[in-house]
Amino acid sequence: MTALAAPLAPGLGSRATRFLRTCVSSPGSIALSLALLLALGYTLPDLVDWAFLAGHWRGGPAACDHTYGACWTFVAARWSQLVYGAYPPAQWWRVDIVFALVLAGGAALLSRRVLYKGLIGLLLMAVAPPVAAVLLLGGVLGLQPVSVTAWGGLMLTVVLGGAALAGALPVGLVLALCRRSSLPVIRYLATGLIEFLRGVPLIPLLFIAMNVLPLLLPPGTDLSPLMRIVVAFILFNGAAMAEVFRGGLQAIPKGQYEAAHSLGLGHAKTMALVVLPQAVAIVTPGLVNVAVAIVKETTVIYIIGLFDFLTEIQAGLQAPNWLLGDQVRDTGYFFAALVYWAVCFGLSRVSARLELQRERRL
Amino acid sequence: MRSAAPALLSPDHWTRRRFSAVAIQASALVLVAALVWFGATNAVANIERLGVATGFDFLWRPAGFAIEQHLIPYDESSTYATAFVVAVLNTIVLALVSLVLATIIGFAVGLGRRSRNALAHGVATSYVETIRNVPLLLQLFFWYFAMLRPLPAPRQSLSLFHVVFLNSRGLMLPRLVADPGFDLVLWALAAGLSLAALAARLLARRRALTGSALRTWPIVLACVLGLPLAAAAVTGFPMHWEVPHLRGFNFDGGIAVLPEFVAMTLALSLYSASYIAEIVRAGLDAVSRGQIEAARALGLKPGAVNGKILIPQALRIIVPPLGNEYLRLFRNTTLAAAIAYSDLTQVFGGTVLNQTAQALEVMVIVAGTYLVINLAVSSLLNWYNRHIAWEQR
């Protein structure tokens, strides 16, 4: 094999030959390539065959009753629960509007061509949550009220993720500014809160929000479990974002502050007009990474007993007519992994692209 | 606004600034105090209304529930305090085992990401991009519900050379059992370790003084391994392997690892490994090429280039984020609550909270424990990072 590759001078040949040559450049490399090929050959064809070629695409549960192959009919049959939870079908259009809002907002913020992103972002953060709340809860403007307990599936994941993101951004920014304040009391309070929220894992924090938070509110206050979870998510990710913002604030040279002060700008104006615009450009990739973390974290509300997208899949597996063995469960997990992967991978590409753009500008 | 510089320097201005600083800080303190007072009065009223007991006395009462995995003696008549120690130990042992595995896999994948072998590079990259972008809980579900739970019963176990067995009850590992006289081997190991440390120091000093010294690692190895081996040989190897064997419907002997522990370890270590791989790759990439080229130009062999130039510099960059990743892994052990592995969150946040209904006390214990361990480890890491940081010129 080495002899085959040797006559070609380096840099010559097609991409394929160059690829092959790197795999056989030394005895150790050959052994590694063979081992990897063997492992891939053992798993990949089986996976493709199971997921697609032998997959069952039509029919109800009977189609994949203890047979080989992915049971895609499971996903098709449970589609409405996976997307809308127990939301009444006649009102699905309201959820669809929220999905469209989130997609359009996200696309506008992440696209390269759209201008005035800061303005759009602020508008989204200020307007989208109340609009979504009115649409989804109903009870006003002639909308039929829908109980929070009916929320579930992808819709709950989007609501929780969106609320966590929209809430954590301002909380994170304020905490970061307080942590860098020159007033010791403000600094110590912010540092203490951030370190507490970063030292306690998310799940105990959710338990605190579920069990302790109601104790601290006046007797008779009825805070829905979803609201308690949202509070915990906002605080937890706010602390994570505060650390990202702090990194950006620290990266602004002292000269910028001094220049702003010498121009006669006060603290608030220095921050708003000079420091923050530069810091936000630096921290955007980091903030997108926190958004990826939020998408992944939303799954842990399974432990609390709320029905997010993953929990709906897990619940579907326990539905009596789908108790058909390994195929259904494996298909459910495979599908969930594909969905989460597509969202998170897409966002992490955006983050990497922003980082690259910033490096080029410098 | 204010255009003249003297205004900034006037005593009047400074007085006003100092006054506003005091006012802001005082009002922040008042606000926090009011919040605490608000929460405390509500908590008192709520607890009175619900008729729940208060205080930490419950810790000394018998817990009355079983914990399958306990590293110290524990049964249903043990106290809640003992259950706490058992749960904390379960958390720590899970974190430690996962941490070691994650480091090994992470370094291997990180090297793969830098490999010139395009196939290895592709496989390592796909691994990182796949694992990092799928929620850890879903991966845990996959390992626990899809891989481990459907395993055959003990009678049809999968086995590795009839020494290690895997079945629906978990992973059965052989155990090293000490026979009388094993103490001597342990003492020899302790002596070997201290001797190795001493030898390493002496050799380092010799190298600093004379510029030449014997190779350190064979001497260290001889002390650490040779001495206990010699002791074992002299005393006639006072230990034996206890291999698990099937008895009736279950396995006997050896170490039985619960399937929940296996699933948690697999999920945590594979997930963290994808982050560690990126840390390792970034650390190795950060060492400038000029360093490597200079080392080669001096005639250093490839092994020496890696061992004396590349790795020591890369480690200084790798260690700080690696420590943070370890802490993240430690915090992620709390997912155990999803598959009922008896870690601190599951035992206290779940069972104990349900039994006692003392939410405030139980959550103070749980959150406080995580906080204390987290802060202790992170201050240790900070100290270590300062210790190994470059001497700034």
Chai-1 contact restraints between the chains, C-beta under 6 A:
chainA,res_idxA,chainB,res_idxB,connection_type,confidence,min_distance_angstrom,max_distance_angstrom,comment,restraint_id
A,F19,B,A118,contact,1.0,0.0,6.0,A-B,restraint_1
A,T22,B,R116,contact,1.0,0.0,6.0,A-B,restraint_2
A,T22,B,N117,contact,1.0,0.0,6.0,A-B,restraint_3
A,T22,B,A118,contact,1.0,0.0,6.0,A-B,restraint_4
A,C23,B,N117,contact,1.0,0.0,6.0,A-B,restraint_5
A,C23,B,L119,contact,1.0,0.0,6.0,A-B,restraint_6
A,S29,B,N117,contact,1.0,0.0,6.0,A-B,restraint_7
A,L32,B,N117,contact,1.0,0.0,6.0,A-B,restraint_8
A,L32,B,A120,contact,1.0,0.0,6.0,A-B,restraint_9
A,S33,B,L119,contact,1.0,0.0,6.0,A-B,restraint_10
A,L36,B,L119,contact,1.0,0.0,6.0,A-B,restraint_11
A,L36,B,V123,contact,1.0,0.0,6.0,A-B,restraint_12
A,L183,B,A21,contact,1.0,0.0,6.0,A-B,restraint_13
A,L183,B,Q25,contact,1.0,0.0,6.0,A-B,restraint_14
A,V185,B,Q25,contact,1.0,0.0,6.0,A-B,restraint_15
A,V185,B,A28,contact,1.0,0.0,6.0,A-B,restraint_16
A,I186,B,A28,contact,1.0,0.0,6.0,A-B,restraint_17
A,G199,B,L371,contact,1.0,0.0,6.0,A-B,restraint_18
A,G199,B,N374,contact,1.0,0.0,6.0,A-B,restraint_19
A,G199,B,L375,contact,1.0,0.0,6.0,A-B,restraint_20
A,V200,B,A367,contact,1.0,0.0,6.0,A-B,restraint_21
A,V200,B,Y370,contact,1.0,0.0,6.0,A-B,restraint_22
A,V200,B,L371,contact,1.0,0.0,6.0,A-B,restraint_23
A,P201,B,R331,contact,1.0,0.0,6.0,A-B,restraint_24
A,P201,B,T334,contact,1.0,0.0,6.0,A-B,restraint_25
A,P201,B,Y370,contact,1.0,0.0,6.0,A-B,restraint_26
A,I203,B,T334,contact,1.0,0.0,6.0,A-B,restraint_27
A,I203,B,A337,contact,1.0,0.0,6.0,A-B,restraint_28
A,I203,B,T345,contact,1.0,0.0,6.0,A-B,restraint_29
A,P204,B,T345,contact,1.0,0.0,6.0,A-B,restraint_30
A,P204,B,V366,contact,1.0,0.0,6.0,A-B,restraint_31
A,P204,B,A367,contact,1.0,0.0,6.0,A-B,restraint_32
A,F207,B,G349,contact,1.0,0.0,6.0,A-B,restraint_33
A,I208,B,M363,contact,1.0,0.0,6.0,A-B,restraint_34
A,N211,B,A359,contact,1.0,0.0,6.0,A-B,restraint_35
A,V212,B,A359,contact,1.0,0.0,6.0,A-B,restraint_36
A,V212,B,L360,contact,1.0,0.0,6.0,A-B,restraint_37
A,V212,B,M363,contact,1.0,0.0,6.0,A-B,restraint_38
A,L215,B,A43,contact,1.0,0.0,6.0,A-B,restraint_39
A,L215,B,N46,contact,1.0,0.0,6.0,A-B,restraint_40
A,L216,B,G39,contact,1.0,0.0,6.0,A-B,restraint_41
A,L216,B,N42,contact,1.0,0.0,6.0,A-B,restraint_42
A,L216,B,A43,contact,1.0,0.0,6.0,A-B,restraint_43
A,L217,B,N42,contact,1.0,0.0,6.0,A-B,restraint_44
A,P218,B,N42,contact,1.0,0.0,6.0,A-B,restraint_45
A,P219,B,A45,contact,1.0,0.0,6.0,A-B,restraint_46
A,P219,B,N46,contact,1.0,0.0,6.0,A-B,restraint_47
A,P219,B,R49,contact,1.0,0.0,6.0,A-B,restraint_48
A,G264,B,M1,contact,1.0,0.0,6.0,A-B,restraint_49
A,G264,B,R2,contact,1.0,0.0,6.0,A-B,restraint_50
A,K296,B,P135,contact,1.0,0.0,6.0,A-B,restraint_51
A,T299,B,P135,contact,1.0,0.0,6.0,A-B,restraint_52
A,T299,B,L137,contact,1.0,0.0,6.0,A-B,restraint_53
A,V300,B,L137,contact,1.0,0.0,6.0,A-B,restraint_54
A,I303,B,A337,contact,1.0,0.0,6.0,A-B,restraint_55
A,I303,B,A338,contact,1.0,0.0,6.0,A-B,restraint_56
A,L310,B,L138,contact,1.0,0.0,6.0,A-B,restraint_57
A,D326,B,P150,contact,1.0,0.0,6.0,A-B,restraint_58
A,R329,B,A146,contact,1.0,0.0,6.0,A-B,restraint_59
A,D330,B,A146,contact,1.0,0.0,6.0,A-B,restraint_60
A,Y333,B,F142,contact,1.0,0.0,6.0,A-B,restraint_61
A,Y333,B,A146,contact,1.0,0.0,6.0,A-B,restraint_62
A,A336,B,L138,contact,1.0,0.0,6.0,A-B,restraint_63
A,A337,B,V134,contact,1.0,0.0,6.0,A-B,restraint_64
A,A337,B,L138,contact,1.0,0.0,6.0,A-B,restraint_65
A,Y340,B,V134,contact,1.0,0.0,6.0,A-B,restraint_66
A,Y340,B,P135,contact,1.0,0.0,6.0,A-B,restraint_67
A,W341,B,N133,contact,1.0,0.0,6.0,A-B,restraint_68
A,W341,B,V134,contact,1.0,0.0,6.0,A-B,restraint_69
A,C344,B,N133,contact,1.0,0.0,6.0,A-B,restraint_70
A,F345,B,N133,contact,1.0,0.0,6.0,A-B,restraint_71
